[in-house]
């Protein structure tokens, strides 16, 4: 009977040792997996922070470009208004000059109109030629 108790106690101790070994190996694997997961999580956090910084930088650059474009547009509109005013003044001056020229020298006025038509025709031909060359 004592031998039986010794075998039972020995089997219990060996079983307990095997269970302890299995549990220790399992805990080691879980600890290793947890460290791996924490490392992955940390790298993802760093990537997220980097992307947020880059996104903020891109947003700032976009705002700067938008402000520059708005300023250029405003300047271009102001220039267009100025050019429109200048064109109106030139048209008025041309009309006054033509009226005076027509009254005083009608033949010269007719020649001037023909010259303007010829210049316009030359400009159209040049534009058509450039259009053909670009295609």
Secondary structure, 3 states (H helix, E strand, C coil): CHHHHHHHHHHHHHHHHHHHHHHHHHHHHHHHHHHHHHHHHHHHHHHHHHHHHHHHHHHHHHHHHHHHHHHHHHHHHHHHHHHHHHHHHHHHHHHHHHHHHHHHCHHHHHHHHHHHHHHHHHHHHHHHHHHHHHC
